[in-house]
Amino acid sequence: MTEAMQLRGLSPRTQESYLSVVQQLALYYHKSPDIITEDELRHYFLFLITDRQLAPTTTNVALNAIKFFYTYTLRRPWPLRDLVRPPLPKKLPVVLSPEEIWRIIEQVRRPDYSVCLSLIAGCGLRLLEGVRLQVSQIDSARMQLLIRSGKGNKDRAVPLPSRTLSLLRAHWRLHRNPTWLFPGTPPEGQRYASLPMDESGLQKAFRKAVSAAGVTKHATIHSLRHSWATHLIENGVTVRVVQLWMGHTSPTTTALYTHLTQQSEERAAKALDELTAGLR
């Protein structure tokens, strides 16, 4: 299955997720997943949905993983066809104001976490794009970050604000790791870490900072990326440019942020006032 996923170009994170799903299926029935019957598959998805009450997005990941296993590893037709189809919620992303963003980051006490969150907020990065940023990805001459193999295995360039560059330089001087901007703990007896820091610690620190800052929105680190896109569009950057910077395949995905800008809301409110001006 790993070889099939590598041949299909799935990201390492997706490969890890898919393998875990199929492993859980095998453990549930205590047998190899290639001999699980169609009825057992139906029962398993009922178990996920009704007993474990997994969120639709999580159930969808399980569906995609097991379907991949059948289609590309076993080379068999998918037995359930379109029987399992969890309804995916269509929720608007959480958008933080600039004041809320920096109030949250000010509550983060660990310096490397604070710098990494500032980078994510200032460049619209995904969590792992920030945590795993390498020194070689900084193009200070063109004031860009070169994101390698992002979601969908796509490269892209994003603008690097001068203040963010200064912050990254100051942070790098503290550890001078030749590879990673945010290195993990070096192995015993070695000067430099060979791996970046773990993202789970950063996520925990962010959740605590949101609470400490008194922000009541259900914000995650990914909310920083949503906020970045929304504020760019509010300040006149075109949807097409934001689409390229975010690495979205479809402009429809990026166009969502036009519905979240204050200017759009104000224009809509004005249009509604004019529309209802004749009411008595």
Phi and psi in degrees as GROMACS dihedral restraints (atoms count N, CA, C in turn):
[ dihedral_restraints ]
;  ai    aj    ak    al  type     phi  dphi    fc
    3     4     5     6     1   -60.9    20    10
    4     5     6     7     1   -43.7    20    10
    6     7     8     9     1   -62.3    20    10
    7     8     9    10     1   -40.8    20    10
    9    10    11    12     1   -62.9    20    10
   10    11    12    13     1   -40.6    20    10
   12    13    14    15     1   -67.9    20    10
   13    14    15    16     1   -37.4    20    10
   15    16    17    18     1   -65.8    20    10
   16    17    18    19     1   -41.0    20    10
   18    19    20    21     1   -65.6    20    10
   19    20    21    22     1   -31.9    20    10
   21    22    23    24     1   -83.6    20    10
   22    23    24    25     1    -5.0    20    10
   24    25    26    27     1    78.4    20    10
   25    26    27    28     1    24.7    20    10
   27    28    29    30     1   -71.9    20    10
   28    29    30    31     1   145.2    20    10
   30    31    32    33     1   -67.5    20    10
   31    32    33    34     1   155.4    20    10
   33    34    35    36     1   -55.4    20    10
   34    35    36    37     1   -37.7    20    10
   36    37    38    39     1   -66.6    20    10
   37    38    39    40     1   -40.6    20    10
   39    40    41    42     1   -66.8    20    10
   40    41    42    43     1   -40.1    20    10
   42    43    44    45     1   -59.3    20    10
   43    44    45    46     1   -45.4    20    10
   45    46    47    48     1   -61.2    20    10
   46    47    48    49     1   -43.2    20    10
   48    49    50    51     1   -64.5    20    10
   49    50    51    52     1   -46.0    20    10
   51    52    53    54     1   -64.5    20    10
   52    53    54    55     1   -41.8    20    10
   54    55    56    57     1   -62.6    20    10
   55    56    57    58     1   -39.5    20    10
   57    58    59    60     1   -62.8    20    10
   58    59    60    61     1   -41.0    20    10
   60    61    62    63     1   -61.5    20    10
   61    62    63    64     1   -48.0    20    10
   63    64    65    66     1   -67.6    20    10
   64    65    66    67     1   -34.7    20    10
   66    67    68    69     1   -62.0    20    10
   67    68    69    70     1   -43.4    20    10
   69    70    71    72     1   -63.8    20    10
   70    71    72    73     1   -36.6    20    10
   72    73    74    75     1   -62.4    20    10
   73    74    75    76     1   -44.7    20    10
   75    76    77    78     1   -64.5    20    10
   76    77    78    79     1   -41.0    20    10
   78    79    80    81     1   -67.3    20    10
   79    80    81    82     1   -33.3    20    10
   81    82    83    84     1   -62.7    20    10
   82    83    84    85     1   -39.3    20    10
   84    85    86    87     1  -100.9    20    10
   85    86    87    88     1    -3.8    20    10
   87    88    89    90     1    56.1    20    10
   88    89    90    91     1    42.3    20    10
   90    91    92    93     1  -158.8    20    10
   91    92    93    94     1   166.2    20    10
   93    94    95    96     1   -60.4    20    10
   94    95    96    97     1   136.9    20    10
   96    97    98    99     1   -66.0    20    10
   97    98    99   100     1   -17.7    20    10
   99   100   101   102     1   -76.4    20    10
  100   101   102   103     1    -9.7    20    10
  102   103   104   105     1  -112.4    20    10
  103   104   105   106     1    11.7    20    10
  105   106   107   108     1   -75.0    20    10
  106   107   108   109     1   134.0    20    10
  108   109   110   111     1   -83.4    20    10
  109   110   111   112     1   169.0    20    10
  111   112   113   114     1   -62.8    20    10
  112   113   114   115     1   -42.1    20    10
  114   115   116   117     1   -62.8    20    10
  115   116   117   118     1   -37.8    20    10
  117   118   119   120     1   -67.0    20    10
  118   119   120   121     1   -36.3    20    10
  120   121   122   123     1   -63.6    20    10
  121   122   123   124     1   -44.1    20    10
  123   124   125   126     1   -59.6    20    10
  124   125   126   127     1   -44.5    20    10
  126   127   128   129     1   -64.2    20    10
  127   128   129   130     1   -37.9    20    10
  129   130   131   132     1   -65.1    20    10
  130   131   132   133     1   -43.0    20    10
  132   133   134   135     1   -69.6    20    10
  133   134   135   136     1   -32.8    20    10
  135   136   137   138     1   -62.6    20    10
  136   137   138   139     1   -40.0    20    10
  138   139   140   141     1   -61.3    20    10
  139   140   141   142     1   -44.9    20    10
  141   142   143   144     1   -62.7    20    10
  142   143   144   145     1   -41.3    20    10
  144   145   146   147     1   -81.0    20    10
  145   146   147   148     1   -44.2    20    10
  147   148   149   150     1   -94.1    20    10
  148   149   150   151     1   -38.6    20    10
  150   151   152   153     1   -86.8    20    10
  151   152   153   154     1   -54.6    20    10
  153   154   155   156     1   -79.7    20    10
  154   155   156   157     1   -19.9    20    10
  156   157   158   159     1    52.7    20    10
  157   158   159   160     1    50.0    20    10
  159   160   161   162     1   -67.4    20    10
  160   161   162   163     1   149.1    20    10
  162   163   164   165     1   -63.1    20    10
  163   164   165   166     1   150.5    20    10
  165   166   167   168     1   -54.2    20    10
  166   167   168   169     1   -38.4    20    10
  168   169   170   171     1   -65.6    20    10
  169   170   171   172     1   -39.5    20    10
  171   172   173   174     1   -68.6    20    10
  172   173   174   175     1   -41.2    20    10
  174   175   176   177     1   -62.2    20    10
  175   176   177   178     1   -37.1    20    10
  177   178   179   180     1   -65.6    20    10
  178   179   180   181     1   -36.9    20    10
  180   181   182   183     1   -63.0    20    10
  181   182   183   184     1   -44.1    20    10
  183   184   185   186     1   -61.1    20    10
  184   185   186   187     1   -41.6    20    10
  186   187   188   189     1   -62.3    20    10
  187   188   189   190     1   -47.2    20    10
  189   190   191   192     1   -63.7    20    10
  190   191   192   193     1   -38.4    20    10
  192   193   194   195     1   -67.0    20    10
  193   194   195   196     1   -47.5    20    10
  195   196   197   198     1   -70.0    20    10
  196   197   198   199     1   -36.8    20    10
  198   199   200   201     1   -63.5    20    10
  199   200   201   202     1   -39.6    20    10
  201   202   203   204     1   -61.7    20    10
  202   203   204   205     1   -43.3    20    10
  204   205   206   207     1   -58.4    20    10
  205   206   207   208     1   -45.3    20    10
  207   208   209   210     1   -69.0    20    10
  208   209   210   211     1   -44.2    20    10
  210   211   212   213     1   -73.7    20    10
  211   212   213   214     1   -45.3    20    10
  213   214   215   216     1  -106.2    20    10
  214   215   216   217     1   -25.1    20    10
  216   217   218   219     1   -92.1    20    10
  217   218   219   220     1   -51.4    20    10
  219   220   221   222     1   -82.9    20    10
  220   221   222   223     1   -17.6    20    10
  222   223   224   225     1    58.0    20    10
  223   224   225   226     1    44.0    20    10
  225   226   227   228     1  -119.1    20    10
  226   227   228   229     1   156.5    20    10
  228   229   230   231     1   -64.8    20    10
  229   230   231   232     1   146.7    20    10
  231   232   233   234     1   -71.9    20    10
  232   233   234   235     1   115.6    20    10
  234   235   236   237     1   -70.8    20    10
  235   236   237   238     1   -25.9    20    10
  237   238   239   240     1   -90.0    20    10
  238   239   240   241     1    -7.3    20    10
  240   241   242   243     1    49.0    20    10
  241   242   243   244     1  -120.7    20    10
  243   244   245   246     1  -106.1    20    10
  244   245   246   247     1    24.6    20    10
  246   247   248   249     1   -64.8    20    10
  247   248   249   250     1   -41.7    20    10
  249   250   251   252     1   -96.8    20    10
  250   251   252   253     1   117.8    20    10
  252   253   254   255     1  -147.9    20    10
  253   254   255   256     1    82.2    20    10
  255   256   257   258     1   -64.9    20    10
  256   257   258   259     1   132.9    20    10
  258   259   260   261     1   -71.3    20    10
  259   260   261   262     1   118.7    20    10
  261   262   263   264     1   -82.8    20    10
  262   263   264   265     1   127.5    20    10
  264   265   266   267     1   -69.0    20    10
  265   266   267   268     1   143.1    20    10
  267   268   269   270     1  -108.7    20    10
  268   269   270   271     1    90.1    20    10
  270   271   272   273     1  -108.9    20    10
  271   272   273   274     1   143.4    20    10
  273   274   275   276     1   -73.3    20    10
  274   275   276   277     1   138.1    20    10
  276   277   278   279     1   -68.8    20    10
  277   278   279   280     1   155.5    20    10
  279   280   281   282     1   -75.9    20    10
  280   281   282   283     1   130.8    20    10
  282   283   284   285     1  -118.5    20    10
  283   284   285   286     1   127.2    20    10
  285   286   287   288     1  -100.3    20    10
  286   287   288   289     1   146.4    20    10
  288   289   290   291     1   -74.6    20    10
  289   290   291   292     1   157.4    20    10
  291   292   293   294     1   -54.5    20    10
  292   293   294   295     1   -39.0    20    10
  294   295   296   297     1   -63.0    20    10
  295   296   297   298     1   -40.5    20    10
  297   298   299   300     1   -66.8    20    10
  298   299   300   301     1   -39.9    20    10
  300   301   302   303     1   -59.2    20    10
  301   302   303   304     1   -50.9    20    10
  303   304   305   306     1   -75.5    20    10
  304   305   306   307     1   -25.3    20    10
  306   307   308   309     1   -66.2    20    10
  307   308   309   310     1   -38.9    20    10
  309   310   311   312     1   -66.1    20    10
  310   311   312   313     1   -48.2    20    10
  312   313   314   315     1   -64.1    20    10
  313   314   315   316     1   -32.7    20    10
  315   316   317   318     1   -62.1    20    10
  316   317   318   319     1   -22.4    20    10
  318   319   320   321     1   -84.0    20    10
  319   320   321   322     1    -8.2    20    10
  321   322   323   324     1   -84.1    20    10
  322   323   324   325     1   118.1    20    10
  324   325   326   327     1   -86.1    20    10
  325   326   327   328     1   -30.1    20    10
  327   328   329   330     1   -78.6    20    10
  328   329   330   331     1   122.5    20    10
  330   331   332   333     1   -58.4    20    10
  331   332   333   334     1   -43.3    20    10
  333   334   335   336     1   -68.2    20    10
  334   335   336   337     1   -31.9    20    10
  336   337   338   339     1   -66.8    20    10
  337   338   339   340     1   -43.2    20    10
  339   340   341   342     1   -62.2    20    10
  340   341   342   343     1   -43.6    20    10
  342   343   344   345     1   -66.8    20    10
  343   344   345   346     1   -42.6    20    10
  345   346   347   348     1   -63.2    20    10
  346   347   348   349     1   -42.2    20    10
  348   349   350   351     1   -66.3    20    10
  349   350   351   352     1   -37.0    20    10
  351   352   353   354     1   -63.9    20    10
  352   353   354   355     1   -38.2    20    10
  354   355   356   357     1   -64.4    20    10
  355   356   357   358     1   -47.6    20    10
  357   358   359   360     1   -60.5    20    10
  358   359   360   361     1   -43.3    20    10
  360   361   362   363     1   -68.2    20    10
  361   362   363   364     1   -35.4    20    10
  363   364   365   366     1   -85.3    20    10
  364   365   366   367     1   -15.4    20    10
  366   367   368   369     1  -125.2    20    10
  367   368   369   370     1     1.3    20    10
  369   370   371   372     1    66.2    20    10
  370   371   372   373     1    38.7    20    10
  372   373   374   375     1   -88.4    20    10
  373   374   375   376     1   157.7    20    10
  375   376   377   378     1   -76.5    20    10
  376   377   378   379     1   163.5    20    10
  378   379   380   381     1   -53.8    20    10
  379   380   381   382     1   -55.0    20    10
  381   382   383   384     1   -70.3    20    10
  382   383   384   385     1   -26.7    20    10
  384   385   386   387     1   -63.7    20    10
  385   386   387   388     1   -34.9    20    10
  387   388   389   390     1   -76.9    20    10
  388   389   390   391     1   -49.0    20    10
  390   391   392   393     1   -61.8    20    10
  391   392   393   394     1   -38.9    20    10
  393   394   395   396     1   -98.9    20    10
  394   395   396   397     1    19.5    20    10
  396   397   398   399     1   -66.2    20    10
  397   398   399   400     1   134.9    20    10
  399   400   401   402     1  -106.0    20    10
  400   401   402   403     1   155.3    20    10
  402   403   404   405     1   -56.8    20    10
  403   404   405   406     1   -38.5    20    10
  405   406   407   408     1   -67.4    20    10
  406   407   408   409     1   -12.9    20    10
  408   409   410   411     1   -86.7    20    10
  409   410   411   412     1    -3.8    20    10
  411   412   413   414     1   -93.7    20    10
  412   413   414   415     1   117.8    20    10
  414   415   416   417     1  -107.4    20    10
  415   416   417   418     1    88.5    20    10
  417   418   419   420     1   -71.6    20    10
  418   419   420   421     1   -24.7    20    10
  420   421   422   423     1   -66.1    20    10
  421   422   423   424     1   -38.5    20    10
  423   424   425   426     1  -102.5    20    10
  424   425   426   427     1     1.1    20    10
  426   427   428   429     1    54.8    20    10
  427   428   429   430     1    55.3    20    10
  429   430   431   432     1  -137.2    20    10
  430   431   432   433     1   154.8    20    10
  432   433   434   435     1  -105.5    20    10
  433   434   435   436     1   134.2    20    10
  435   436   437   438     1  -101.6    20    10
  436   437   438   439     1   104.5    20    10
  438   439   440   441     1   -86.5    20    10
  439   440   441   442     1   117.7    20    10
  441   442   443   444     1   -98.5    20    10
  442   443   444   445     1   133.3    20    10
  444   445   446   447     1    50.1    20    10
  445   446   447   448     1    53.5    20    10
  447   448   449   450     1   -71.4    20    10
  448   449   450   451     1  -164.4    20    10
  450   451   452   453     1   -57.2    20    10
  451   452   453   454     1   134.1    20    10
  453   454   455   456     1    79.0    20    10
  454   455   456   457     1    11.8    20    10
  456   457   458   459     1    60.1    20    10
  457   458   459   460     1    36.9    20    10
  459   460   461   462     1  -108.8    20    10
  460   461   462   463     1   141.3    20    10
  462   463   464   465     1   -90.5    20    10
  463   464   465   466     1   151.7    20    10
  465   466   467   468     1  -158.5    20    10
  466   467   468   469     1   163.9    20    10
  468   469   470   471     1  -116.7    20    10
  469   470   471   472     1   137.5    20    10
  471   472   473   474     1  -125.9    20    10
  472   473   474   475     1   148.1    20    10
  474   475   476   477     1   -66.7    20    10
  475   476   477   478     1   143.9    20    10
  477   478   479   480     1  -113.7    20    10
  478   479   480   481     1   107.7    20    10
  480   481   482   483     1   -60.9    20    10
  481   482   483   484     1   146.6    20    10
  483   484   485   486     1   -61.7    20    10
  484   485   486   487     1   -37.7    20    10
  486   487   488   489     1   -66.5    20    10
  487   488   489   490     1   -36.1    20    10
  489   490   491   492     1   -66.7    20    10
  490   491   492   493     1   -40.7    20    10
  492   493   494   495     1   -60.5    20    10
  493   494   495   496     1   -44.5    20    10
  495   496   497   498     1   -60.9    20    10
  496   497   498   499     1   -40.3    20    10
  498   499   500   501     1   -64.3    20    10
  499   500   501   502     1   -43.6    20    10
  501   502   503   504     1   -64.7    20    10
  502   503   504   505     1   -40.3    20    10
  504   505   506   507     1   -62.7    20    10
  505   506   507   508     1   -45.5    20    10
  507   508   509   510     1   -62.9    20    10
  508   509   510   511     1   -39.3    20    10
  510   511   512   513     1   -68.7    20    10
  511   512   513   514     1   -41.0    20    10
  513   514   515   516     1   -63.5    20    10
  514   515   516   517     1   -35.6    20    10
  516   517   518   519     1   -62.3    20    10
  517   518   519   520     1   -20.7    20    10
  519   520   521   522     1   -75.0    20    10
  520   521   522   523     1   -26.2    20    10
  522   523   524   525     1  -125.6    20    10
  523   524   525   526     1   -27.3    20    10
  525   526   527   528     1    53.0    20    10
  526   527   528   529     1    35.1    20    10
  528   529   530   531     1   -65.4    20    10
  529   530   531   532     1   130.2    20    10
  531   532   533   534     1   -71.2    20    10
  532   533   534   535     1   -13.8    20    10
  534   535   536   537     1  -114.3    20    10
  535   536   537   538     1   -53.0    20    10
  537   538   539   540     1  -101.2    20    10
  538   539   540   541     1   140.5    20    10
  540   541   542   543     1   -74.9    20    10
  541   542   543   544     1   -33.8    20    10
  543   544   545   546     1  -127.5    20    10
  544   545   546   547     1    76.2    20    10
  546   547   548   549     1   -73.5    20    10
  547   548   549   550     1   155.2    20    10
  549   550   551   552     1   -79.8    20    10
  550   551   552   553     1  -161.2    20    10
  552   553   554   555     1   -80.5    20    10
  553   554   555   556     1   129.2    20    10
  555   556   557   558     1   -65.6    20    10
  556   557   558   559     1   143.7    20    10
  558   559   560   561     1   -59.8    20    10
  559   560   561   562     1   154.6    20    10
  561   562   563   564     1   -58.6    20    10
  562   563   564   565     1   129.8    20    10
  564   565   566   567     1    87.5    20    10
  565   566   567   568     1    -1.9    20    10
  567   568   569   570     1  -115.4    20    10
  568   569   570   571     1   149.4    20    10
  570   571   572   573     1   -80.0    20    10
  571   572   573   574     1   -39.8    20    10
  573   574   575   576     1  -115.2    20    10
  574   575   576   577     1   145.7    20    10
  576   577   578   579     1   -75.7    20    10
  577   578   579   580     1   143.8    20    10
  579   580   581   582     1   -94.2    20    10
  580   581   582   583     1    -8.3    20    10
  582   583   584   585     1  -128.9    20    10
  583   584   585   586     1   155.8    20    10
  585   586   587   588     1   -74.9    20    10
  586   587   588   589     1   169.5    20    10
  588   589   590   591     1   -66.0    20    10
  589   590   591   592     1   158.0    20    10
  591   592   593   594     1   -77.4    20    10
  592   593   594   595     1   135.9    20    10
  594   595   596   597     1   -73.9    20    10
  595   596   597   598     1   -22.0    20    10
  597   598   599   600     1   -65.7    20    10
  598   599   600   601     1   -36.2    20    10
  600   601   602   603     1   -65.1    20    10
  601   602   603   604     1   -38.0    20    10
  603   604   605   606     1   -65.2    20    10
  604   605   606   607     1   -39.9    20    10
  606   607   608   609     1   -64.0    20    10
  607   608   609   610     1   -42.7    20    10
  609   610   611   612     1   -63.7    20    10
  610   611   612   613     1   -42.1    20    10
  612   613   614   615     1   -63.5    20    10
  613   614   615   616     1   -37.8    20    10
  615   616   617   618     1   -66.3    20    10
  616   617   618   619     1   -43.9    20    10
  618   619   620   621     1   -60.4    20    10
  619   620   621   622     1   -41.8    20    10
  621   622   623   624     1   -65.4    20    10
  622   623   624   625     1   -38.6    20    10
  624   625   626   627     1   -67.4    20    10
  625   626   627   628     1   -37.9    20    10
  627   628   629   630     1   -59.6    20    10
  628   629   630   631     1   -45.4    20    10
  630   631   632   633     1   -65.7    20    10
  631   632   633   634     1   -44.4    20    10
  633   634   635   636     1   -65.6    20    10
  634   635   636   637     1   -29.4    20    10
  636   637   638   639     1   -81.0    20    10
  637   638   639   640     1    -5.9    20    10
  639   640   641   642     1    74.2    20    10
  640   641   642   643     1    22.7    20    10
  642   643   644   645     1   -87.9    20    10
  643   644   645   646     1   122.8    20    10
  645   646   647   648     1   -92.7    20    10
  646   647   648   649     1    -7.5    20    10
  648   649   650   651     1   -68.5    20    10
  649   650   651   652     1   149.4    20    10
  651   652   653   654     1   -81.7    20    10
  652   653   654   655     1    69.7    20    10
  654   655   656   657     1   -90.5    20    10
  655   656   657   658     1   143.7    20    10
  657   658   659   660     1  -123.0    20    10
  658   659   660   661     1   177.0    20    10
  660   661   662   663     1   -60.1    20    10
  661   662   663   664     1   -33.8    20    10
  663   664   665   666     1   -65.7    20    10
  664   665   666   667     1   -21.3    20    10
  666   667   668   669     1   -63.3    20    10
  667   668   669   670     1   -27.1    20    10
  669   670   671   672     1   -63.6    20    10
  670   671   672   673     1   -37.8    20    10
  672   673   674   675     1   -68.9    20    10
  673   674   675   676     1   -43.7    20    10
  675   676   677   678     1   -60.1    20    10
  676   677   678   679     1   -42.5    20    10
  678   679   680   681     1   -65.5    20    10
  679   680   681   682     1   -41.5    20    10
  681   682   683   684     1   -56.7    20    10
  682   683   684   685     1   -48.5    20    10
  684   685   686   687     1   -64.1    20    10
  685   686   687   688     1   -42.9    20    10
  687   688   689   690     1   -63.2    20    10
  688   689   690   691     1   -44.2    20    10
  690   691   692   693     1   -68.7    20    10
  691   692   693   694     1   -33.0    20    10
  693   694   695   696     1   -63.5    20    10
  694   695   696   697     1   -46.2    20    10
  696   697   698   699     1   -65.9    20    10
  697   698   699   700     1   -37.6    20    10
  699   700   701   702     1   -59.4    20    10
  700   701   702   703     1   -31.1    20    10
  702   703   704   705     1   -97.9    20    10
  703   704   705   706     1    20.2    20    10
  705   706   707   708     1    95.6    20    10
  706   707   708   709     1    -0.2    20    10
  708   709   710   711     1   -72.4    20    10
  709   710   711   712     1   134.4    20    10
  711   712   713   714     1   -69.6    20    10
  712   713   714   715     1   154.9    20    10
  714   715   716   717     1   -60.9    20    10
  715   716   717   718     1   -37.5    20    10
  717   718   719   720     1   -61.1    20    10
  718   719   720   721     1   -43.3    20    10
  720   721   722   723     1   -67.1    20    10
  721   722   723   724     1   -44.3    20    10
  723   724   725   726     1   -62.7    20    10
  724   725   726   727     1   -37.4    20    10
  726   727   728   729     1   -58.4    20    10
  727   728   729   730     1   -45.8    20    10
  729   730   731   732     1   -65.0    20    10
  730   731   732   733     1   -43.2    20    10
  732   733   734   735     1   -65.9    20    10
  733   734   735   736     1   -32.8    20    10
  735   736   737   738     1   -84.8    20    10
  736   737   738   739     1   -17.2    20    10
  738   739   740   741     1    80.6    20    10
  739   740   741   742     1    23.8    20    10
  741   742   743   744     1   -76.3    20    10
  742   743   744   745     1   138.6    20    10
  744   745   746   747     1   -73.2    20    10
  745   746   747   748     1   -41.3    20    10
  747   748   749   750     1  -110.5    20    10
  748   749   750   751     1   137.5    20    10
  750   751   752   753     1   -66.0    20    10
  751   752   753   754     1   -20.0    20    10
  753   754   755   756     1   -61.3    20    10
  754   755   756   757     1   -38.5    20    10
  756   757   758   759     1   -62.1    20    10
  757   758   759   760     1   -45.2    20    10
  759   760   761   762     1   -70.6    20    10
  760   761   762   763     1   -33.2    20    10
  762   763   764   765     1   -61.6    20    10
  763   764   765   766     1   -19.1    20    10
  765   766   767   768     1   -55.0    20    10
  766   767   768   769     1   -35.8    20    10
  768   769   770   771     1   -70.4    20    10
  769   770   771   772     1   -19.9    20    10
  771   772   773   774     1   -67.0    20    10
  772   773   774   775     1   -22.4    20    10
  774   775   776   777     1   -83.3    20    10
  775   776   777   778     1    -7.0    20    10
  777   778   779   780     1  -105.7    20    10
  778   779   780   781     1    -4.1    20    10
  780   781   782   783     1   -81.1    20    10
  781   782   783   784     1   146.7    20    10
  783   784   785   786     1   -64.1    20    10
  784   785   786   787     1   -35.5    20    10
  786   787   788   789     1   -62.6    20    10
  787   788   789   790     1   -40.6    20    10
  789   790   791   792     1   -62.9    20    10
  790   791   792   793     1   -41.7    20    10
  792   793   794   795     1   -64.7    20    10
  793   794   795   796     1   -41.2    20    10
  795   796   797   798     1   -66.0    20    10
  796   797   798   799     1   -41.4    20    10
  798   799   800   801     1   -64.7    20    10
  799   800   801   802     1   -40.2    20    10
  801   802   803   804     1   -64.7    20    10
  802   803   804   805     1   -41.9    20    10
  804   805   806   807     1   -63.6    20    10
  805   806   807   808     1   -40.5    20    10
  807   808   809   810     1   -64.2    20    10
  808   809   810   811     1   -42.4    20    10
  810   811   812   813     1   -62.7    20    10
  811   812   813   814     1   -38.8    20    10
  813   814   815   816     1   -69.3    20    10
  814   815   816   817     1   -36.0    20    10
  816   817   818   819     1   -62.4    20    10
  817   818   819   820     1   -42.5    20    10
  819   820   821   822     1   -67.7    20    10
  820   821   822   823     1   -37.6    20    10
  822   823   824   825     1   -65.2    20    10
  823   824   825   826     1   -35.8    20    10
  825   826   827   828     1  -100.2    20    10
  826   827   828   829     1    12.9    20    10
  828   829   830   831     1   -61.6    20    10
  829   830   831   832     1   -28.2    20    10
  831   832   833   834     1   -83.2    20    10
  832   833   834   835     1    -2.7    20    10
  834   835   836   837     1   -70.2    20    10
  835   836   837   838     1   140.1    20    10
